[in-house]
C-alpha cells in the first residue's frame, strides 16, 4: 500500500516544468544559454555565477569566495530562471542545459534588497569605528542597492561580548552575517576546525567549542578566517596605539623590521593593483612615521638559512656517519608560527622533526637586543622592537613566554600589513609617491634568498642555494639560481637534487639524492604529516611547510581581499625583485659574514647561536629555550 507521505508528495513531484534541459554539447562541451535576453555559450557544468563573471555580468555575492567550497547560504546572488517558481542561488546552480536567466529583474532586485535589509537589521554598530570601514562587503552592497533606511528596523544593543582573549584575533559576533566563510576556511581550507555554526534560527551563532574564548581553543592564529570575513566580525588585535606611544617617548629607541612579503602587498592598501613592490618607499615612510631604525627581516631570513642549513647538514652527518638513530629526518622548517601551533596541537609526538631554529622575526629580535644594542651603545631595556609581518600568528609568537633569550622580550609588538598601512595613512603619508630609500645599518640590505622566504617554496629554494654550494663548492645547477621545482602553487610539491663531486669534508654525502618536499596551508601540512606517520617520508631530508595558502604572501595580516590570482601576482613580484638583486645567496650577504665574525663567533649552530637563535622541544612537547 502506498504510504501517506508519498501520496502527499505525488502532486508536487508530477508538477510540469517549462525548463528546457537539453544539452547542446557533450559533457565538457559548450551549452547555449540566455542571460538578460542575450545569447551566450558557456562550458557545461559551470555555475551561473561563473558564467556571468566570464561575460562581465555583475552578480553580487556575500558567502561566495574563490578559495572556498560553495555554501549558497546568503542568497544575495539569487537570479531568476525561466520556468522556476523560486529564485536560485547563482553560485550553487550548475549549467547543464539550455536556460534563460535574468540577473536584474524586479523580482531579483527586490529579493536582494530584502536580504540586505534583513542582514542590516541584525548588524549592530556603525561603520565609522569599524576596522573594515570602506572595505566591507556588506557596506558596499548596501550602497550598491540604495539602502537609505532600515526597512525591518535595526538592533540597538549588543547581543554578544567581544572576544579579545587571543593575542592575534578579535571576534565581534554582532557584526557577523552568518556567511560561514570563516567556518569553511577553518574546516576546509586549513583543516583546523575551531569555528562552527551553533544553535538554530534567530539564535544561530558562529562559535567555538562550547563557546570558549579563542585563547582556550585550538586556534593556530593563522588569521585566514579574517582574510575571508566580509565584514568586521573578525579582525587582528592591533597594537598600533602602544607603538605610537613608544615612538613619541624620547627615552625609547624604536626599531622596526619588515618581512619580505610586506613590500609586494602593502601597495594594495593604497589603491595599487597586486604585485607592485614598494620596498624603498616603505623604508622612507617608516622613517617619516618616526621609527629610529628601519631594518629588513630578509637579513634574519639569511641568518635562518645559515643556521637551518647547517643544522640539516649536522643531522645528516649524525645519521649517516655517526649512526645516531635518535636523529629525526626529514627536518621540517620552523619559521611559520601557525604551522608550529598546528603541529603542537595535532602532532606533538613529532616535534623532534622540527628544526630548532627560531623564525626570522624572533632571531632578529634577539639580535637587536644583544648585538645591535652593544654596537650602538644602547641599553636594551630602552629598545622597543616592532615587527611588521603578513601574519597574525606572529602576534602570538612574539608573546610566547619563552621568546626572551636576549634577557628581554625579544619582539615587543607585531603589526600586520594592514595595520602598518593604517599607521602610514594616519601620519598623512601617501606611500606610492614617496622616494625610495635603503634599510639601515648595521644590517643593511639582504639577499634575494632572504626575500623569497615570502613565497611558498622560498625557504627551500634559499636553503638549497646555500647548502648545495657549501657541500659542492659550486652553484646549484639551475639557470639564474631559479630552482624551479620549488616554485609553484600546487598544495604539495616534491623534488630532489643529487650531490656529486662534493668537498672532502662532506664526502659522506657523495652521490646522495637530497630529497625535499614543500607544502602550504595546514590542510596540506596534514597530508604531509600523515605521510610521515605511514613511513612514506623515510627517504626525504628536508620539508618546508607554511601555514598559509601561497606562503607568507597569503598571510592572515595581508590586504583584503585575497584570491588565487592576487597571491600569484604577489609571488611574481617577489621573484622579480629577487632576480634584480646583486646578492642572491644568504652566505654571500656581507652583513651575515660580519655578525658571525664579530658576535656569533663560534659559527652557525654554535653555543651563542643556540642560546639566541634556537629553541628546543622536550619529549613531552613543551616548547623551551
C-alpha positions as CSV (number, residue, x, y, z in Angstrom):
1,X,0.0,0.0,0.0
2,X,1.3,3.5,-0.9
3,X,2.4,5.5,2.1
4,X,0.8,8.7,3.2
5,X,4.0,10.6,2.6
6,X,4.3,9.5,-1.0
7,X,0.6,10.3,-1.7
8,X,1.0,13.8,-0.3
9,X,4.2,14.5,-2.3
10,X,2.9,13.0,-5.6
11,X,1.2,16.1,-7.0
12,X,4.3,18.2,-6.4
13,X,6.6,15.7,-8.0
14,X,4.4,15.4,-11.0
15,X,4.0,19.2,-11.5
16,X,5.2,20.1,-15.0
17,X,8.2,22.4,-15.5
18,X,8.9,24.5,-18.6
19,X,12.7,24.4,-18.3
20,X,14.5,23.2,-21.4
21,X,17.3,21.0,-20.1
22,X,18.6,19.9,-23.5
23,X,22.3,19.9,-23.5
24,X,23.8,21.4,-26.7
25,X,27.1,19.6,-26.3
26,X,28.7,16.7,-24.6
27,X,29.8,16.8,-21.0
28,X,32.8,19.0,-21.1
29,X,31.5,20.9,-24.1
30,X,29.5,24.1,-24.5
31,X,26.0,24.9,-23.6
32,X,23.8,27.6,-25.2
33,X,22.1,29.9,-22.7
34,X,20.5,33.3,-22.5
35,X,21.4,35.9,-19.9
36,X,19.2,39.0,-19.7
37,X,17.9,38.3,-23.2
38,X,21.3,37.9,-24.9
39,X,22.7,34.5,-26.1
40,X,25.9,33.0,-24.7
41,X,27.9,29.8,-24.9
42,X,29.4,28.6,-21.7
43,X,31.2,25.4,-20.6
44,X,29.0,22.6,-19.4
45,X,28.8,22.3,-15.6
46,X,30.0,25.8,-14.6
47,X,27.8,27.8,-12.3
48,X,25.6,30.7,-13.3
49,X,27.8,33.0,-11.2
50,X,30.9,31.8,-13.1
51,X,29.2,32.1,-16.5
52,X,28.2,35.7,-15.7
53,X,31.6,36.7,-14.4
54,X,33.3,35.3,-17.5
55,X,31.0,37.6,-19.5
56,X,31.4,40.7,-17.3
57,X,27.9,40.5,-15.9
58,X,27.8,41.6,-12.3
59,X,26.1,39.5,-9.7
60,X,26.6,40.5,-6.0
61,X,27.9,37.9,-3.6
62,X,28.5,37.6,0.2
63,X,29.0,34.0,1.2
64,X,30.9,33.1,-2.0
65,X,34.7,33.2,-2.0
66,X,37.1,31.8,-4.7
67,X,39.2,29.9,-2.1
68,X,36.2,28.1,-0.5
69,X,33.7,25.5,-1.3
70,X,30.2,26.6,-2.3
71,X,27.8,27.2,0.5
72,X,24.9,29.1,-1.1
73,X,23.7,30.4,2.3
74,X,23.4,34.2,1.9
75,X,21.2,34.2,-1.2
76,X,22.4,37.6,-2.2
77,X,23.5,36.2,-5.6
78,X,20.0,35.0,-6.5
79,X,18.8,35.1,-10.1
80,X,15.6,34.3,-11.9
81,X,15.4,31.3,-14.2
82,X,12.5,30.9,-16.7
83,X,10.2,28.2,-15.6
84,X,11.3,28.0,-12.0
85,X,8.9,29.2,-9.3
86,X,11.7,30.3,-6.9
87,X,14.9,32.3,-7.3
88,X,18.1,30.3,-7.4
89,X,21.5,31.0,-5.9
90,X,23.7,31.6,-8.9
91,X,26.9,30.5,-7.0
92,X,25.4,27.0,-6.5
93,X,23.5,26.4,-9.7
94,X,25.4,24.4,-12.4
95,X,24.5,24.9,-16.0
96,X,23.8,21.6,-17.7
97,X,21.3,22.6,-20.4
98,X,19.5,25.5,-22.1
99,X,18.2,28.0,-19.6
100,X,17.1,31.6,-19.7
101,X,18.5,33.7,-16.8
102,X,17.6,37.2,-15.5
103,X,20.1,38.8,-13.2
104,X,18.4,42.2,-12.7
105,X,14.7,41.6,-12.9
106,X,12.3,43.3,-10.5
107,X,11.9,40.1,-8.6
108,X,15.6,39.7,-8.2
109,X,16.3,43.3,-7.2
110,X,13.6,43.2,-4.5
111,X,14.8,39.9,-3.2
112,X,18.4,41.1,-2.9
113,X,17.3,44.3,-1.2
114,X,15.1,42.5,1.3
115,X,18.0,40.1,2.1
116,X,20.3,43.1,2.7
117,X,17.7,44.8,4.9
118,X,17.3,41.7,7.0
119,X,21.1,41.4,7.4
120,X,21.4,45.0,8.4
121,X,18.5,44.7,10.9
122,X,20.8,42.4,13.0
123,X,24.1,44.1,12.3
124,X,24.9,46.1,15.5
125,X,27.1,49.2,15.4
126,X,28.1,51.8,13.0
127,X,30.7,51.9,10.3
128,X,32.9,54.8,11.3
129,X,34.6,53.0,14.2
130,X,34.8,49.6,12.3
131,X,38.1,48.3,11.2
132,X,36.5,47.4,7.8
133,X,35.1,50.8,7.1
134,X,35.3,51.4,3.3
135,X,36.5,47.8,2.8
136,X,33.3,45.9,4.0
137,X,31.4,43.8,1.5
138,X,28.1,44.4,3.4
139,X,28.7,48.1,3.4
140,X,29.4,48.0,-0.3
141,X,26.3,46.1,-1.1
142,X,24.1,48.4,1.0
143,X,25.4,51.3,-1.1
144,X,25.0,49.4,-4.4
145,X,21.4,48.6,-3.6
146,X,20.5,52.0,-2.3
147,X,19.8,51.2,1.3
148,X,18.8,54.5,2.8
149,X,16.8,53.3,5.8
150,X,16.3,50.2,7.9
151,X,13.2,48.6,6.3
152,X,13.0,46.0,9.0
153,X,14.4,48.0,11.9
154,X,17.8,47.9,13.4
155,X,19.2,46.3,16.6
156,X,20.1,48.9,19.1
157,X,22.0,46.9,21.7
158,X,24.8,44.3,21.6
159,X,23.9,40.7,21.8
160,X,27.5,39.3,22.3
161,X,30.6,40.2,24.2
162,X,33.6,41.0,22.0
163,X,36.2,38.2,22.4
164,X,39.7,39.8,22.8
165,X,41.3,36.9,24.6
166,X,43.6,35.9,21.8
167,X,46.9,37.6,21.1
168,X,46.1,37.5,17.4
169,X,42.4,37.5,16.6
170,X,39.4,39.6,17.9
171,X,35.9,38.2,17.3
172,X,32.8,40.5,17.3
173,X,29.8,38.4,16.5
174,X,27.4,41.3,16.5
175,X,28.9,42.1,13.1
176,X,28.6,38.5,11.8
177,X,26.3,37.9,8.8
178,X,26.4,34.1,9.1
179,X,28.0,33.6,5.7
180,X,30.1,30.8,7.1
181,X,33.2,31.8,5.2
182,X,35.3,31.6,8.4
183,X,33.8,28.1,9.1
184,X,34.7,26.9,5.7
185,X,38.1,28.5,5.9
186,X,38.9,26.9,9.2
187,X,37.5,23.4,8.4
188,X,38.1,23.0,4.7
189,X,40.9,25.3,3.7
190,X,43.1,24.9,6.9
191,X,41.5,21.7,8.4
192,X,41.8,23.1,11.9
193,X,38.1,23.3,12.8
194,X,37.9,26.0,15.5
195,X,34.7,27.6,14.3
196,X,31.3,26.1,13.5
197,X,27.6,27.3,13.3
198,X,25.8,26.5,16.6
199,X,22.2,26.9,17.9
200,X,19.3,27.4,15.5
201,X,17.1,30.0,13.9
202,X,17.4,33.6,15.2
203,X,20.0,32.4,17.8
204,X,22.3,30.8,15.2
205,X,25.9,31.8,16.1
206,X,29.3,31.1,14.6
207,X,31.1,29.9,17.7
208,X,34.0,27.9,19.1
209,X,33.7,24.6,21.0
210,X,31.3,25.2,23.9
211,X,31.6,29.0,23.3
212,X,35.0,29.0,24.8
213,X,37.2,32.1,24.3
214,X,39.7,32.0,21.4
215,X,42.7,31.7,23.7
216,X,41.3,28.4,25.1
217,X,40.7,26.6,21.8
218,X,43.0,25.0,19.2
219,X,43.2,28.1,17.0
220,X,46.6,28.3,15.3
221,X,46.3,32.1,14.9
222,X,46.8,32.0,11.1
223,X,44.2,34.6,10.5
224,X,42.9,33.1,7.3
225,X,39.4,33.5,8.7
226,X,40.0,37.3,8.9
227,X,41.0,37.5,5.3
228,X,37.8,35.9,4.1
229,X,35.3,37.5,6.5
230,X,33.3,40.0,4.5
231,X,32.6,42.3,7.5
232,X,34.3,43.4,10.8
233,X,33.3,40.3,12.7
234,X,36.9,39.1,12.7
235,X,39.9,41.3,12.9
236,X,43.5,41.2,14.1
237,X,44.4,42.6,17.5
238,X,46.0,46.0,16.7
239,X,48.9,47.3,18.9
240,X,49.4,50.5,17.0
241,X,48.4,52.8,19.8
242,X,51.1,51.3,22.0
243,X,53.6,51.7,19.2
244,X,52.7,55.3,18.7
245,X,53.2,55.9,22.4
246,X,56.7,54.3,22.2
247,X,57.6,56.5,19.1
248,X,56.5,59.6,21.0
249,X,58.6,58.7,24.1
250,X,62.0,60.3,23.7
251,X,63.5,57.7,26.1
252,X,62.6,54.9,23.8
253,X,64.7,53.7,20.8
254,X,62.1,52.2,18.5
255,X,63.3,49.7,15.9
256,X,61.1,48.1,13.2
257,X,61.7,45.2,10.9
258,X,59.7,44.4,7.8
259,X,59.1,40.9,6.4
260,X,59.7,40.2,2.7
261,X,56.1,39.8,1.6
262,X,55.0,43.1,3.1
263,X,56.6,45.1,0.2
264,X,54.7,43.3,-2.5
265,X,51.3,43.7,-0.8
266,X,51.2,47.0,1.1
267,X,50.6,49.0,-2.1
268,X,47.2,47.4,-2.4
269,X,46.2,49.3,0.7
270,X,46.8,52.5,-1.2
271,X,44.9,51.5,-4.3
272,X,47.6,49.9,-6.3
273,X,47.0,46.6,-8.1
274,X,48.5,43.4,-6.6
275,X,52.2,42.8,-7.5
276,X,53.7,46.3,-7.0
277,X,56.8,46.2,-4.9
278,X,57.1,49.2,-2.5
279,X,60.4,48.3,-0.8
280,X,62.2,51.6,-0.9
281,X,59.0,53.7,-0.5
282,X,58.1,51.7,2.6
283,X,61.5,52.3,4.2
284,X,61.1,56.0,3.6
285,X,57.6,56.0,5.1
286,X,58.7,54.2,8.3
287,X,61.3,56.9,9.0
288,X,58.8,59.6,8.4
289,X,56.5,58.0,10.9
290,X,59.2,58.2,13.5
291,X,60.9,54.9,13.8
292,X,64.6,55.3,14.8
293,X,65.9,52.4,12.7
294,X,64.3,50.5,9.8
295,X,65.6,47.0,9.2
296,X,64.8,44.3,6.6
297,X,63.7,40.9,8.0
298,X,65.4,39.4,5.0
299,X,68.7,39.8,6.9
300,X,67.3,37.5,9.6
301,X,66.0,35.2,6.9
302,X,69.6,34.9,5.6
303,X,70.6,34.2,9.2
304,X,67.9,31.5,9.4
305,X,69.3,29.8,6.3
306,X,72.8,29.7,7.8
307,X,71.5,28.2,10.9
308,X,68.9,25.9,9.4
309,X,71.1,24.7,6.6
310,X,74.0,24.0,9.0
311,X,71.5,22.1,11.3
312,X,70.4,19.9,8.3
313,X,74.0,19.1,7.4
314,X,74.8,18.2,11.0
315,X,71.7,16.0,11.2
316,X,72.8,14.2,8.0
317,X,76.3,13.7,9.4
318,X,75.0,12.3,12.7
319,X,72.6,10.0,10.9
320,X,74.8,8.8,8.1
321,X,78.3,8.9,9.6
322,X,77.7,8.5,13.4
323,X,74.8,6.1,13.0
324,X,72.7,8.1,15.6
325,X,69.3,6.5,15.4
326,X,67.8,9.3,17.5
327,X,68.3,11.8,14.7
328,X,65.0,12.7,13.1
329,X,64.7,13.1,9.3
330,X,63.3,14.7,7.4
331,X,64.0,18.1,9.0
332,X,60.9,20.3,9.0
333,X,61.2,24.1,8.7
334,X,60.2,26.1,11.8
335,X,59.7,29.7,10.6
336,X,55.9,29.7,10.3
337,X,54.3,30.1,13.8
338,X,50.9,29.0,12.5
339,X,52.5,25.7,11.4
340,X,54.3,25.4,14.7
341,X,51.0,25.8,16.6
342,X,49.4,23.3,14.2
343,X,52.0,20.6,14.9
344,X,51.9,21.3,18.6
345,X,48.2,20.7,18.7
346,X,47.8,17.8,16.3
347,X,51.1,16.0,16.2
348,X,53.1,16.8,19.4
349,X,54.8,13.4,19.3
350,X,56.6,14.5,16.1
351,X,58.1,17.8,17.4
352,X,61.6,16.4,17.2
353,X,61.4,16.6,13.4
354,X,61.2,20.4,13.6
355,X,64.3,22.5,13.0
356,X,65.3,24.1,16.3
357,X,65.7,27.5,14.6
358,X,63.5,30.3,15.6
359,X,61.6,32.3,13.0
360,X,63.5,35.2,11.3
361,X,61.3,37.6,13.3
362,X,62.4,36.2,16.6
363,X,66.0,35.8,15.6
364,X,66.1,39.4,14.6
365,X,64.6,40.5,17.9
366,X,67.2,38.6,19.9
367,X,70.0,40.1,17.7
368,X,68.6,43.6,18.1
369,X,68.5,43.5,21.9
370,X,72.0,42.0,22.1
371,X,74.4,42.6,19.2
372,X,72.7,45.8,18.0
373,X,72.4,47.2,21.5
374,X,76.1,46.6,22.1
375,X,77.1,48.1,18.7
376,X,75.1,51.2,19.3
377,X,75.7,51.5,23.0
378,X,72.0,51.5,23.8
379,X,70.5,49.9,27.0
380,X,68.3,47.1,25.6
381,X,65.7,48.0,28.2
382,X,65.1,51.2,26.2
383,X,64.8,49.4,22.9
384,X,61.3,48.7,21.5
385,X,61.2,46.2,18.8
386,X,58.4,46.1,16.3
387,X,57.9,43.5,13.6
388,X,55.7,44.1,10.5
389,X,54.6,40.7,9.3
390,X,52.0,39.4,6.9
391,X,51.0,37.0,9.6
392,X,48.6,37.3,12.6
393,X,50.3,34.2,14.2
394,X,53.4,36.3,14.6
395,X,51.5,38.3,17.2
396,X,51.1,35.1,19.2
397,X,54.7,34.1,18.6
398,X,56.2,37.3,19.9
399,X,54.2,36.9,23.1
400,X,55.2,33.3,23.8
401,X,56.8,33.5,27.3
402,X,60.0,31.6,26.2
403,X,60.8,34.2,23.5
404,X,63.2,36.2,25.7
405,X,66.6,34.8,25.0
406,X,68.1,38.3,24.9
407,X,67.1,38.8,28.6
408,X,64.1,40.9,27.5
409,X,61.0,40.3,25.4
410,X,62.7,39.8,22.0
411,X,59.9,41.3,19.9
412,X,57.6,43.8,21.7
413,X,54.9,44.3,19.1
414,X,53.7,42.6,16.0
415,X,52.0,44.6,13.2
416,X,50.2,43.3,10.2
417,X,50.5,44.8,6.7
418,X,47.0,46.2,7.1
419,X,47.9,47.9,10.4
420,X,51.1,49.4,9.1
421,X,49.3,50.8,6.2
422,X,46.8,52.4,8.6
423,X,49.7,54.0,10.6
424,X,51.2,55.4,7.4
425,X,47.8,56.9,6.4
426,X,47.3,58.2,10.0
427,X,50.6,60.1,9.5
428,X,49.2,61.7,6.4
429,X,51.5,59.9,4.0
430,X,50.7,58.5,0.6
431,X,53.1,55.7,0.2
432,X,53.3,55.3,-3.7
433,X,54.5,58.9,-4.1
434,X,57.5,58.7,-1.7
435,X,61.1,58.5,-2.9
436,X,62.7,55.1,-2.2
437,X,65.5,54.7,0.4
438,X,67.6,51.9,1.8
439,X,67.3,50.0,5.0
440,X,69.6,51.0,7.9
441,X,72.9,49.7,9.0
442,X,74.5,47.7,10.6
443,X,72.3,45.1,8.8
444,X,71.6,47.0,5.6
445,X,70.2,45.2,2.6
446,X,69.8,41.5,2.5
447,X,70.0,38.8,-0.2
448,X,67.4,37.6,-2.7
449,X,67.4,34.3,-0.9
450,X,66.0,36.0,2.2
451,X,63.5,37.8,0.1
452,X,61.9,34.7,-1.5
453,X,61.0,33.5,2.0
454,X,57.7,35.3,1.4
455,X,56.5,32.7,-1.2
456,X,55.7,29.1,-0.8
457,X,58.9,27.1,-1.6
458,X,61.1,30.2,-1.0
459,X,62.7,28.8,2.2
460,X,63.6,25.6,0.5
461,X,65.0,27.4,-2.6
462,X,67.0,29.7,-0.4
463,X,68.4,26.8,1.7
464,X,69.4,24.8,-1.4
465,X,71.2,27.8,-2.9
466,X,73.4,27.8,0.2
467,X,73.6,24.1,1.2
468,X,74.4,22.9,-2.3
469,X,77.3,25.4,-2.6
470,X,78.6,24.7,0.8
471,X,78.7,20.9,0.1
472,X,80.0,21.0,-3.5
473,X,81.7,24.4,-3.9
474,X,79.5,25.1,-6.9
475,X,76.3,27.0,-7.5
476,X,73.1,24.9,-7.6
477,X,72.7,23.7,-11.2
478,X,69.6,25.8,-12.1
479,X,69.7,28.7,-14.6
480,X,69.9,32.1,-12.9
481,X,69.6,30.3,-9.5
482,X,65.9,29.7,-10.1
483,X,65.2,26.4,-8.5
484,X,62.0,25.8,-10.5
485,X,60.9,22.6,-8.7
486,X,60.5,24.7,-5.5
487,X,58.2,27.2,-7.3
488,X,54.5,26.9,-8.0
489,X,51.2,26.9,-6.1
490,X,50.5,23.2,-6.0
491,X,49.5,22.2,-2.5
492,X,52.3,19.6,-2.0
493,X,55.4,19.6,-4.2
494,X,58.5,17.4,-4.1
495,X,61.8,17.2,-6.0
496,X,65.4,16.2,-5.5
497,X,68.9,17.2,-6.3
498,X,71.9,14.8,-6.5
499,X,75.1,15.8,-4.6
500,X,78.1,15.0,-6.8
501,X,81.8,15.8,-6.6
502,X,81.4,17.1,-3.1
503,X,84.1,18.7,-0.9
504,X,86.3,16.5,1.1
505,X,84.7,17.3,4.4
506,X,81.3,16.3,3.0
507,X,82.4,13.0,1.3
508,X,79.7,11.1,3.2
509,X,77.1,12.9,1.0
510,X,78.7,11.9,-2.3
511,X,76.0,10.7,-4.6
512,X,73.2,11.3,-2.1
513,X,69.9,12.3,-3.7
514,X,68.8,15.2,-1.5
515,X,65.0,14.8,-1.5
516,X,62.7,17.7,-0.4
517,X,59.1,18.4,-0.1
518,X,57.1,21.7,0.1
519,X,53.5,22.3,1.4
520,X,51.5,25.4,2.0
521,X,48.3,25.6,4.1
522,X,47.8,23.4,7.1
523,X,45.3,21.2,5.2
524,X,48.3,20.2,3.0
525,X,50.6,20.1,6.1
526,X,48.2,17.4,7.5
527,X,48.7,15.4,4.3
528,X,52.5,15.6,4.8
529,X,52.3,14.6,8.4
530,X,50.0,11.6,7.7
531,X,52.5,10.5,5.0
532,X,55.3,10.8,7.7
533,X,53.3,8.6,10.1
534,X,52.8,6.0,7.4
535,X,56.5,5.9,6.8
536,X,56.4,7.4,3.3
537,X,58.9,10.1,4.1
538,X,61.8,7.9,5.3
539,X,63.9,8.8,2.3
540,X,63.3,12.5,2.5
541,X,65.7,15.0,4.0
542,X,64.1,18.4,4.2
543,X,60.4,19.6,4.3
544,X,59.2,23.2,4.1
545,X,55.7,23.9,5.5
546,X,54.0,27.3,5.6
547,X,50.6,27.6,7.4
548,X,49.0,30.0,4.9
549,X,47.9,29.4,1.3
550,X,50.7,30.7,-1.0
551,X,53.0,31.1,1.9
552,X,53.6,34.4,3.7
553,X,52.2,36.4,0.7
554,X,48.8,34.9,1.6
555,X,49.2,35.5,5.3
556,X,46.3,36.5,7.6
557,X,47.6,40.0,8.0
558,X,47.8,40.8,4.3
559,X,45.5,43.2,2.5
560,X,41.9,42.2,1.9
561,X,40.6,40.8,-0.4
562,X,42.6,37.8,-1.2
563,X,42.3,35.3,-4.1
564,X,44.5,32.8,-6.0
565,X,45.1,35.5,-8.7
566,X,46.1,38.1,-6.1
567,X,48.5,35.7,-4.3
568,X,50.0,34.8,-7.7
569,X,50.7,38.4,-8.5
570,X,52.4,38.9,-5.2
571,X,54.6,35.9,-5.7
572,X,55.6,37.1,-9.2
573,X,56.7,40.4,-7.7
574,X,58.9,38.7,-5.1
575,X,60.7,36.6,-7.7
576,X,61.1,39.6,-9.9
577,X,62.8,41.6,-7.2
578,X,65.0,38.6,-6.2
579,X,66.3,38.4,-9.8
580,X,67.3,42.0,-9.8
581,X,69.3,42.0,-6.5
582,X,73.1,41.9,-6.6
583,X,73.3,39.3,-3.8
584,X,71.1,36.3,-4.1
585,X,72.6,33.7,-1.7
586,X,72.5,34.0,2.1
587,X,76.1,33.0,2.7
588,X,77.3,35.8,0.5
589,X,75.5,38.6,2.4
590,X,78.3,40.7,3.9
591,X,76.2,41.6,6.9
592,X,75.8,37.9,7.7
593,X,79.6,37.4,7.5
594,X,80.1,40.4,9.7
595,X,77.8,39.2,12.5
596,X,79.5,35.8,12.6
597,X,82.9,37.4,12.7
598,X,82.0,39.9,15.4
599,X,79.3,38.3,17.5
600,X,78.3,34.7,16.7
601,X,81.9,33.8,16.8
602,X,81.5,30.1,17.2
603,X,79.7,29.9,13.9
604,X,76.3,28.6,12.8
605,X,74.7,26.2,15.4
606,X,77.4,27.2,17.8
607,X,76.8,27.9,21.5
608,X,76.0,31.6,21.1
609,X,73.7,30.9,18.2
610,X,71.9,28.1,20.1
611,X,71.3,30.4,23.0
612,X,69.9,33.3,21.0
613,X,68.6,31.8,17.7
614,X,67.3,28.3,18.5
615,X,64.6,26.7,20.6
616,X,64.1,23.1,21.7
617,X,61.3,20.8,22.5
618,X,61.2,18.3,25.3
619,X,59.8,14.8,24.7
620,X,56.6,15.9,26.3
621,X,56.2,18.6,23.7
622,X,56.8,21.7,25.9
623,X,58.5,24.5,24.0
624,X,61.6,25.7,25.8
625,X,64.7,27.7,25.1
